[in-house]
Structures are given as C-alpha cells and as structure tokens.
Amino acid sequence: MIAAAKHNKVEAVLRLQQRGVPLEARDGAVVIAAAASGSLSVLAQIAEFITCGLAVRNGTALIVAARNGNVAIVRFLVQQGLKASMRDGEALIEAASNGHIPVMEYLWPRVRSKRFREAAMSAAVHQAQEQMVSWLESKSKHVPRPM
C-alpha cells in the first residue's frame, strides 16, 4: 500500500483497499507516502477509508507537504482536520526554510503563535531564503529578523 501511495497509483490503492489491505493508519505511513509524492488523488482516496480521520498522528504528512511546497496537499490535510500549528509549527518552519511562499500564504493566517512565526523567520534567515525573509517581514512587523 505504501509503495502504491508513494508512486501515485490511485487505482492500485483502490484495489488494495477493496481487498482489505490495511492502511497502516496508526503510524500514518501511507498518508505520509502520499503527501511526499504530491498525490492529492491518492490522499483523497486514502482519506475515505480512514475512519479515525487523517489528523490522527499525521502531522508528519503536513510537514512533508509543506517542505515540498505542495500547497494543494497542505490545504487538503488542513481541511481534513490537521492543525497548521501542530507539532510545534514545523510545517510553517519547513515551508519558510525551503522558500515556499504559496504554502506560507496558506499557513500564515492559521498559525497565530508568535514563537512559531519567529521560528519560521529564523529558519528562512538561516537557509538564506531572502524572498521568504522579505515576505515574512512584509506580513508581520512584530517578527524581528534574527541578528
């Protein structure tokens, strides 16, 4: 199941689900693989079969999608109930450190923690993401650039 999700094989995921192959929902491996591959269709298919919801222990999927700059996956996961600020704001920090402004535009209003926003600025500075630093400065006058 993980290999099918990782390689964007929605038909294979569907066949495996119909045959009763477990989704490994407890550890979120399938969800993480689908998020890493950028496969919204596979992720949506998986979401239909996870009765406990994608939010259970799947903060890593959100972080991976933010790191990869996949705003469609980030949006889908948040709409499925994941909190943008879960796991210490790591999704925001990953998007900032990798220069993914579209992801930041989506996450920024959903993460109100000053500490997480400052950490995102620090990550952007540390990774020399000048466009991201400028974007962050334009969005919040109270997030100082680290010295």
C-alpha positions, 0 to 999 in steps of 0.5 A, a space after each residue: 500500500 505504501 509503495 502504491 501511495 508513494 508512486 501515485 497509483 490511485 487505482 492500485 490503492 483502490 484495489 488494495 483497499 477493496 481487498 482489505 489491505 490495511 492502511 497502516 493508519 496508526 503510524 500514518 505511513 501511507 498518508 505520509 507516502 502520499 503527501 511526499 509524492 504530491 498525490 492529492 488523488 491518492 490522499 483523497 482516496 486514502 482519506 475515505 477509508 480512514 475512519 479515525 480521520 487523517 489528523 490522527 498522528 499525521 502531522 508528519 504528512 503536513 510537514 512533508 507537504 509543506 517542505 515540498 511546497 505542495 500547497 494543494 496537499 497542505 490545504 487538503 490535510 488542513 481541511 481534513 482536520 490537521 492543525 497548521 500549528 501542530 507539532 510545534 509549527 514545523 510545517 510553517 518552519 519547513 515551508 519558510 526554510 525551503 522558500 515556499 511562499 504559496 504554502 506560507 500564504 496558506 499557513 500564515 493566517 492559521 498559525 497565530 503563535 508568535 514563537 512559531 512565526 519567529 521560528 519560521 523567520 529564523 529558519 528562512 534567515 538561516 537557509 538564506 531564503 531572502 524572498 521568504 525573509 522579505 515576505 515574512 517581514 512584509 506580513 508581520 512587523 512584530 517578527 524581528 529578523 534574527 541578528 
